[in-house]
Amino acid sequence: MTTDDASGVWHDRGVQPRPRSEPLGSEPLGDASITEGASLVTSAATVAGVTALVGGAVLGGAAFAGPLPYAIAILLAQLALVGAWCLVTRPPGTRGTAVVGVLTAIAADAVALATGERGAGGLVAVLACAFGATTFTQLARGVKRRNVTEAFGSTLTMAVAVIALAATVALRQAENPDLVALIVAAAAVAMVIARLADLVLPRPAAHRDVPRGVVGLALGSAVAAGASALAVQLGLNLALGPATLVGWLVGTAAVLADLGVDFARAGRIAAGGRPTGGLAGPALGPLVALAVAAPIGYLAGLTL
């Protein structure tokens, strides 16, 4: 048998060396591929933007309707988060993960409603129960147990996100609704502006595999701060300086969390995984971002 020194291919098997005029993977994309890629980016940005906009509008409006309506709105957001999380991450034992998520959401909201006037300390007990429930679901899988660490981590992370959303229920009990509305609205505005900016100014990109622009991230947090100041001027019963700071903090946390979910999804695909969840994929980022922004807004709001 003989080989070609340049290619290392066995010629007596009838295999011709690959021309090396261009590096592997450098073939230019056709117009159809470019158009399809742009369409996917636009579709993902639209779904994420609409999710953030609807979530912010519903939660912001519910904050003024009373503690119970707001808790119901948060529960709907939590259930959406659980559903999107399970569809996108597909952890082993998905049914158990979903059950833990739903039960944790109900328990967290109930505790926040009952004890919110004294703070969010009661949610720590819910987290402890969620840890126990997560452990039980893994043991209940019996002989089918596989990838236990992955399943346990995914379930517990989702439970923490669900509990974090309930922090604003406790804040709604302890403070006036203006602060809660400011928190959810600032997070939503930051994400919507960031997604719109990504469509117009996608460069410089945060990463070559993630179609998110650096300009959008900075612009989203800045507009969130400006919108918070404007809301105070228009009638929110909050101090201008602290409210602007809270809006900036919440907006920055939201856009970074949304970006983090995109990084995680891109990393999973780069490692050989397949895109999962359909439209739930781009919707997961804003839902997680609201969960991240909620406790940050709660802690920052205590200083107002």
N, C-alpha and C positions, 0 to 999 in steps of 0.2 A: 504494500500500500504506500502511496505517496501523498504528500500534503503540499499545499501551496504555502510558502513561508509567510506570505502576507496575511492570508486568511485562516490558515490552519484547517481547511476543509478537506475531507477525504474524497479525492476525485474518482477513485474506482467505485464509489457508490453513486456516481452520476450526479453529485451535487455541485453546482457551480458556485464559485466564490461570489459573495455579494459585492457589487461595486461600492467602492469607498470614496467616491467623489464628494459625498456629503456625509456628515456625522449621522449616526443612528438617531432616529427620532427628530431629524431636522427637516423632514418633508413639509413643505408649506401646506397650510390648511386651505381647503377650498372655500369658495364664497358661502356655500351652504352650511359648512361647519362653523364658520365665523358668525353667520346669521343666527344659527341655532344656539351658539354659546351666548350671544348677546341677548337673545330672547329668554334664555334660562336665567341670566343675571337680572334682567328686568322683572321677570315673573317673581323671583325670590324676593327682590326688593319691594315689590308691590305687596306681596303677602305679608312680609314682615312689617311694612309700614302701616298697612290696614290693621294688623293685629295690635300694634302699639297704639294706633289712633283710637280704635274701638275700646281697647282696654282702658286707656286713660280717660276717655269720655264717660264710659259706664261707671268706673270707679269714682271718678271725680264728681259726677252727678249724684251717685249714691251716697257720697259722704255727707251731703246736705239733706238727705232724706231721712236720716236717723241711724242709730247704731245697728238695729236689726237689718234694715235694707242694705246697709253697707256690708254687714257680715255675710249676707246672702250673695251679694255681688262678688265679694272676695272668695266665697266658696266656689262660685262658678269659675273664677279665674284659676283657682287651685285645681279643680277637676279638669279644666282645659290643659293645665300644666302636666298633670298626671298622665292624661291621654297622650299628649304630644311626646312626653318623655318616653313612654312605653313604646310608641310607634317608631320613634327615631332610634333609640338606643337598643331596643330589642334585647334586654338582659335575659339571661337564663332564668326560667321561672317567672315569666312576664306576668302571669296572672297573680302570683303572690305579690309581686311588686305593685301592681295596680290596686290590690286590696289594701295593702299597707298604706299606700298613698291616699286613698279615699278615706279610710278610717282616721288617719292622721289629720287630714284636712278638717273633718267634722269635729274631732276632739280639740284641735287647736283653736278653731273659731269659737266653740262653746266655752272653752276656758278663758279666751280673751274677752268674750262678752261678760262672763261672770266675774272676772277678777281684774279687768282692764283698768278700772279706776285706781287700783293700787299698783299698776305697772304691768310689765310683760314677764315678770318672774315666773308666773305659772306655766309659761310655755316651755320652761326647762323640764318640767315634769312630763309634758307631752313628748318632748324629745327623748327622754329616758324610756318612755313606753314604746316609742317608735323603734328605738334600738332593740328592745326586747321582742317586738313583733317581727322585726327584720330577721333576727336570729331564729325565731320560731319558724318562719316561712322557709328558711334554708334547711332546717332540720326536717320539716314536713315533706321536703322533696324526696326523701328516702333514697333508694338506690339510684334514682335518676340524677342525683346531685353531680353537677359538673361546673367548673368555673365558679366555684363558690365565692372566691374573693371578688371576682368581677360583679357577680350578682349582688353580693352583700353591699359592696361599695356603691353600686348604682342605685339600689333601693334606699340606702341611708342618705345619700346625697339628695335624692328627690324628696325624701321626707324633710330634710333640713330646709330645702327651698319652699316647701309647702308651709312649714311652720313660720318661716320668715315672712311670708305674705300676711300671716295672721298678726304680725306685730303692729300693722296699721289699724287692725280692729281694736287692739288694746289702746293705741294712741287716740283713736276716735272716741273711746270711752273716757280717757283722761283729759283730752284737750278739746279745743273747738274744731269744728269740721273744716275750717279754712286751712289749717295746717295740713291735714290729711289730703285735701283736694290739691294743695300746692305740690305735695310730694308726688302723687301719682301723675299729675298733669306735667310737671317738670320732666319726669322720666319719659313720658310719652312724647312730649315735644322734642326732647333731645334725640330720641331714636328716629322719629319721623324726619327731622331735618337731616340727620346723618345719612339716612337711606336715600333721601332725595339728592343730597350732595354727591353721594356715590355714583348716581346715574349721570350727573353733569360733570363732575370732576373726579374720575376714578383714579387719577394719578397725582402724586405718588401713591402706590398701593401699600397697604400694611404688610402684605406678603404676596408673592407671585401666585400662590394657590388659593388665595382668598380675595374675591372681588370687592374689597372694601378699601376706600381711600382714606388717607390720613387727614385730608382737609375736612371730610365729613365728620370725623371723630371730634376734631377741635371745634368745628362750627356747631355741632350738636350741643356740646356742653355750654358753649358761649350763648347760644340762643336760649337755652333753658334758663340760664341766669337772667338774661334780659327779659324773658317772658315772665319770670317770677316777679321781677321788679315792676313790670307793667301791670301784673295782676294785683299787686298791692296798691298801685296808683288807682286802679279801677274799682277798688272797694274791698279787697281781702283785709280782714282785721288782723294784720301782722305788721311787725316792724320792718321797714324797708331793707335795712342793711342785713340783718340776720336772715330774712326771707330770701334775699338774693343769694346769699352764701349757701343756704340749704338747697336752693334750686340748682346752683352750680355743682354742688357735691353730688346730689341725686342724679343730675343729668350726666355727669362724668361717669359715675358708677354704672348707670344704665347702658351707655354706649359701649363702655369697656366690657361689660358682661355680655352684651349682645355680640360683640366682636369675638369674645372668648368662645362662645358656642359655635360660631362659624369656623374658628380655628380648630376646635375639637372635631367637627364634622369633616373638615378638609383633611385633618390628620388621619382620621379613620379610613377615608377613601384612599389616601396615599399609601396606607399600610396594606391595601388590598381589599378592604371592605367595599361593599356596594352601597350606593345611596339608598336610604330607607326612609319611610314615613311619608313620602309624597309631599303634599303641601304642609304637613305638620313639621317638616324639617325647618323651613325658614320661619315658621310661626313659633318654634321653640325658643329662639333667641330672645325675642321681646318678652315672652312669658318668664323666662329665667331672669331677664334683666329687671323686671318688676319685682321679682322675689329678692334680688340682690339690693335693689334700691330701697325696699321697704324698711329693713332694720337700720340702714344708714340714715334714712329720713327720720326714723324714730329717735335715734340717738342724737342726731343734730337738732331735732325739734325740741328736745328736752332743754336745750340752752336758750330757746326763744323766751 
